[in-house]
Amino acid sequence: MTPIELSIKRKIESVGIPLKDWNIQINYGIKTGFNDAFIISCEKRDEILSNCATEEERSKTDEIIRPILRGRDIKRYSYDWANLWLIWVPWHFPLHNDTSIQGASERAELAFKEQYPALYNHLLSFKKELSARNKAETGIRYEWYALQRWGANYWRNF
């Protein structure tokens, strides 16, 4: 380091709080297990929404298709949104707030199929690949159509 860089570093360290001393928890992001199914373009989002049979389905579906920034989209002081969307489907969706559900739930899948048919059909086209994800978990701990890791304890922070 040059003397100027060292001087700047010392100033920052004298007034700043090291990240390790912040009262925050840094978590792992969302892990889909199969990006082709869950990370979609604007065109695919529009297609899924146009396939909704009712305005209620369209509104509910629109709520769980969210803009996404991937690691490669984050720059030093800004971001470049790649016009991509995440289909946010946690384990046991749409019954994900029912803490009594343990393991993959046929009841949750049926509710998903009934309440979100356009989205269900989109994911159904990837069922083979989605079912082949982590064999110790897919279809056992969570349903084939759900995200592999969705930040169960901290998703509201997203």
Helices and strands as residue ranges (DSSP letters): H 3-15, G 19-21, H 35-38, E 39-41, H 42-50, H 55-64, E 65-67, G 71-73, E 84-87, H 106-115, H 117-124, H 127-131, G 155-157
